[in-house]
C-alpha cells in the first residue's frame, strides 16, 4: 500500500514497485567487506541486498506528477532481479489510489538506469509503448545522450525498450540544466551516479524536500561521503554532489525521499552530538499509510 506524507501544501504519496536485489559488494563499492558487512543487514543466498523501489506521486499546480517508474514488468528485463509482479507493483499502488496511467501528466526520471525507468513503457503485443500515454517524460539531456549511446559498462542498464518508445510517441521532453516544472517542483542536475543524474527539489509552504534519486542506495552512504557504490560512473563527482546535498538538507531541515532505502524511504539528515551526519527515518506509521 502507498504511504502518504504532507510537505507544506503538497500531499505526497510514496509508491512501491517491490524490492530489487543487488550484489552487496558492488553496492558498497571499494569499501572493504569487514567495514560494510555489519551494516548491510540480511543478505540472500546469492549475497544480495534487498533494496526498495520507491516512487513519488504528487499534484502541483494542476499537474499530476510521477517521479521514477521502478523496474517495470517486461519479460526478460530487470524484473528478474526483483520481487515478483504478484507481490505488488507501481501500477498496483497507483490503482490503490484510484489513479489510472492515463491521468499522469508528467513523469520525471532522475536517470535512466533500468531499475528507475522500467515502467516508462510496457509491452503491447510486439511493441513497447509508453505506460503513461498522456504524460510528458522529463529527462536531463545529458542523461538521454548517455543512455541512447551506451558504452561497454553501461549498456546492461540503459535498455532501449525503456527509452526509445518515448521518442517515437512524442512523449519525450529533454531539459538542459535546472528546470522549474512548477513553482513547487524543480529538476536539479546532481551528476555522479550517471552523467545526467538529477534530484527533484520540492518547495511548498516554507518546507523543502528532495527526491534523491540514486545518490545513495543505503543510509550509510548518506552519512559517509566517501562511501559510494561501484555503480557510480563518476564516483568523485558523486562525493561532491552528495556532500552538497546533505549539508543543504541539514541546514534547511529538508525531507529526503530516497528511492532505495526501506519503504517509504523518507527521513531527514541530522547531526549527532559528535557532529557526525546521521540518517533519521520517518516510519511508515508516521507517514500515514494510505
Secondary structure as GFF3:
##gff-version 3
##sequence-region A 1 290
A	DSSP	beta_strand	3	7	.	.	.	ID=ss1
A	DSSP	beta_strand	10	23	.	.	.	ID=ss2
A	DSSP	alpha_helix	24	27	.	.	.	ID=ss3
A	DSSP	alpha_helix	33	36	.	.	.	ID=ss4
A	DSSP	three_ten_helix	37	39	.	.	.	ID=ss5
A	DSSP	beta_strand	48	60	.	.	.	ID=ss6
A	DSSP	beta_strand	63	67	.	.	.	ID=ss7
A	DSSP	three_ten_helix	78	81	.	.	.	ID=ss8
A	DSSP	three_ten_helix	85	87	.	.	.	ID=ss9
A	DSSP	alpha_helix	90	96	.	.	.	ID=ss10
A	DSSP	three_ten_helix	101	103	.	.	.	ID=ss11
A	DSSP	beta_strand	106	108	.	.	.	ID=ss12
A	DSSP	three_ten_helix	118	120	.	.	.	ID=ss13
A	DSSP	beta_strand	121	124	.	.	.	ID=ss14
A	DSSP	beta_strand	127	130	.	.	.	ID=ss15
A	DSSP	beta_strand	136	140	.	.	.	ID=ss16
A	DSSP	alpha_helix	141	148	.	.	.	ID=ss17
A	DSSP	alpha_helix	160	168	.	.	.	ID=ss18
A	DSSP	beta_strand	172	175	.	.	.	ID=ss19
A	DSSP	beta_strand	179	180	.	.	.	ID=ss20
A	DSSP	beta_strand	185	189	.	.	.	ID=ss21
A	DSSP	beta_strand	198	204	.	.	.	ID=ss22
A	DSSP	beta_strand	207	211	.	.	.	ID=ss23
A	DSSP	alpha_helix	219	223	.	.	.	ID=ss24
A	DSSP	alpha_helix	235	252	.	.	.	ID=ss25
A	DSSP	beta_strand	255	257	.	.	.	ID=ss26
A	DSSP	beta_strand	266	271	.	.	.	ID=ss27
A	DSSP	beta_strand	277	281	.	.	.	ID=ss28
###
